[in-house]
Amino acid sequence: MNNKILIYKMNESDIEQSAGIWQSCFNDYSSGNESFPSYWTHSSTEIKDFLIQKVKDGCAIAAEADGKIIGYLAYDAFNFNGEESVFCPSIGHAVIDDYADKAYPLLYQAAAKDWVSRNIFNHMWTINYNDTRLKKTLYDLGFGSYLIDAFARTDAKLDAASSYQIRKASANDAEILYSLVEESREYYASSPLFLKRDSYSIDDISQILTNGNVFIAFDNTIQVGFINLSVSQESNCIDLSVKNCGMIDEIGAYIKPEHRGNNLGKDLLKNVFNYCASNNIELIHVDFETANLFANKFWKKYFSPVLLSVRRTINKNIND
Ligand SMILES: CC(C)(COP(=O)(O)OP(=O)(O)OC[C@H]1O[C@@H](n2cnc3c(N)ncnc32)[C@H](O)[C@@H]1OP(=O)(O)O)[C@@H](O)C(=O)NCCC(=O)NCCS
């Protein structure tokens, strides 16, 4: 190993080896944890399709050393919350272990030079949650935590007994679910989360009730919380969910402030686990912002974090 690393624009001929490097890294970080979606350890179709597109778009670079490709970085550019941004998903990068310390900063340096020259100041990456070495490299470069993707097996036993009444919602519950979802938007927008969520109409809520599985909790006759579970129809190489995976997505889960901490969240989750177990759904996915003080504690009790997304904001006056 002579340590000389060369960064260049990725070619189509690099894709096969790049996908192999990614899979080998994912195997290392997922081994021994049954909550990780094992599908990604043997299927490389999606990652190759992703890389083919990125090479075509000119959004992929590779690193070479000792006469071989040792890593790569590929990304999407889009508008995120009103700001031009780049996003490098988990399948958008990998480096052979021995070269990781040196190659990752060089890959980022080359990519960031290009991004900032195009006034793209919001940089986001998703990494394997267990890759503490890359996490440190990125934190030293100015990145910080943003989002976690986590998975749970639905055969896990949840011992939850709350004093609330929980039932699966029907189309008739649109009005009461709507009021809870509206209230949850205020929670997401509040400090320190500051997350702007789209508003839903009553029709949107009716649609969610028809397509998803919403469980609503009542304190006698008053609605106090809900959880929503949908079932994925295909695998998604960005969040690593697989076909027929339970997804706590869209309106997610919400409990009124005065009813939090009474085991209701766990009880709602137990209903979701039971539903999945009796419908042959083995895994559930959830994602949550690390700045969500409740979610960041709650989900980690029952789910294994698989991916960590980090974010860096560049000084906006750099190109002035
Ligand atoms: C996240 C949420 C659904 C959790 O529901 P909850 O009823 O408050 O949680 P529970 O009382 O069932 O707690 C279950 C476990 O999580 C732990 N937990 C929950 N919130 C916690 C917190 N803020 N800090 C530390 N632990 C917490 C509890 O101690 C409990 O652990 P235990 O069984 O070992 O005692 C609820 O707090 C909520 O609606 N928050 C606001 C909206 C939100 O963040 N939704 C999730 C979006 S991704």
PDBQT file of the ligand as one rigid body, heavy atoms in Angstrom, charges set to zero:
ROOT
HETATM    1  C1  LIG A 401     -42.683   9.313  21.086  1.00  0.00    +0.000 C 
HETATM    2  C2  LIG A 401     -44.002   8.998  21.796  1.00  0.00    +0.000 C 
HETATM    3  C3  LIG A 401     -44.971   8.359  20.789  1.00  0.00    +0.000 C 
HETATM    4  C4  LIG A 401     -43.692   7.984  22.924  1.00  0.00    +0.000 C 
HETATM    5  O1  LIG A 401     -44.878   7.645  23.590  1.00  0.00    +0.000 OA
HETATM    6  P1  LIG A 401     -44.992   7.668  25.195  1.00  0.00    +0.000 P 
HETATM    7  O2  LIG A 401     -46.350   7.206  25.553  1.00  0.00    +0.000 OA
HETATM    8  O3  LIG A 401     -44.576   9.006  25.694  1.00  0.00    +0.000 OA
HETATM    9  O4  LIG A 401     -43.902   6.593  25.615  1.00  0.00    +0.000 OA
HETATM   10  P2  LIG A 401     -44.095   5.422  26.700  1.00  0.00    +0.000 P 
HETATM   11  O5  LIG A 401     -44.652   6.002  27.973  1.00  0.00    +0.000 OA
HETATM   12  O6  LIG A 401     -44.863   4.297  26.117  1.00  0.00    +0.000 OA
HETATM   13  O7  LIG A 401     -42.590   5.011  26.954  1.00  0.00    +0.000 OA
HETATM   14  C5  LIG A 401     -42.076   3.784  26.501  1.00  0.00    +0.000 C 
HETATM   15  C6  LIG A 401     -40.631   3.716  26.924  1.00  0.00    +0.000 C 
HETATM   16  O8  LIG A 401     -39.887   4.768  26.318  1.00  0.00    +0.000 OA
HETATM   17  C7  LIG A 401     -39.266   5.574  27.303  1.00  0.00    +0.000 C 
HETATM   18  N1  LIG A 401     -39.409   6.986  26.918  1.00  0.00    +0.000 N 
HETATM   19  C8  LIG A 401     -40.440   7.560  26.294  1.00  0.00    +0.000 A 
HETATM   20  N2  LIG A 401     -40.224   8.880  26.148  1.00  0.00    +0.000 NA
HETATM   21  C9  LIG A 401     -39.021   9.127  26.721  1.00  0.00    +0.000 A 
HETATM   22  C10 LIG A 401     -38.261  10.300  26.945  1.00  0.00    +0.000 A 
HETATM   23  N3  LIG A 401     -38.692  11.506  26.508  1.00  0.00    +0.000 N 
HETATM   24  N4  LIG A 401     -37.074  10.183  27.599  1.00  0.00    +0.000 NA
HETATM   25  C11 LIG A 401     -36.632   8.985  28.039  1.00  0.00    +0.000 A 
HETATM   26  N5  LIG A 401     -37.335   7.831  27.875  1.00  0.00    +0.000 NA
HETATM   27  C12 LIG A 401     -38.511   7.923  27.241  1.00  0.00    +0.000 A 
HETATM   28  C13 LIG A 401     -40.056   5.318  28.587  1.00  0.00    +0.000 C 
HETATM   29  O9  LIG A 401     -39.247   5.506  29.736  1.00  0.00    +0.000 OA
HETATM   30  C14 LIG A 401     -40.472   3.873  28.438  1.00  0.00    +0.000 C 
HETATM   31  O10 LIG A 401     -39.410   3.009  28.808  1.00  0.00    +0.000 OA
HETATM   32  P3  LIG A 401     -39.628   1.836  29.898  1.00  0.00    +0.000 P 
HETATM   33  O11 LIG A 401     -40.678   0.922  29.311  1.00  0.00    +0.000 OA
HETATM   34  O12 LIG A 401     -38.295   1.215  30.028  1.00  0.00    +0.000 OA
HETATM   35  O13 LIG A 401     -40.105   2.548  31.097  1.00  0.00    +0.000 OA
HETATM   36  C15 LIG A 401     -44.648  10.260  22.443  1.00  0.00    +0.000 C 
HETATM   37  O14 LIG A 401     -43.768  10.769  23.399  1.00  0.00    +0.000 OA
HETATM   38  C16 LIG A 401     -44.979  11.366  21.449  1.00  0.00    +0.000 C 
HETATM   39  O15 LIG A 401     -46.040  11.348  20.861  1.00  0.00    +0.000 OA
HETATM   40  N6  LIG A 401     -44.074  12.356  21.271  1.00  0.00    +0.000 N 
HETATM   41  C17 LIG A 401     -44.316  13.495  20.405  1.00  0.00    +0.000 C 
HETATM   42  C18 LIG A 401     -44.495  13.103  18.935  1.00  0.00    +0.000 C 
HETATM   43  C19 LIG A 401     -43.355  12.285  18.400  1.00  0.00    +0.000 C 
HETATM   44  O16 LIG A 401     -42.196  12.536  18.675  1.00  0.00    +0.000 OA
HETATM   45  N7  LIG A 401     -43.720  11.251  17.637  1.00  0.00    +0.000 N 
HETATM   46  C20 LIG A 401     -42.757  10.368  17.002  1.00  0.00    +0.000 C 
HETATM   47  C21 LIG A 401     -42.415  10.909  15.667  1.00  0.00    +0.000 C 
HETATM   48  S1  LIG A 401     -41.152   9.980  14.834  1.00  0.00    +0.000 SA
ENDROOT
TORSDOF 0
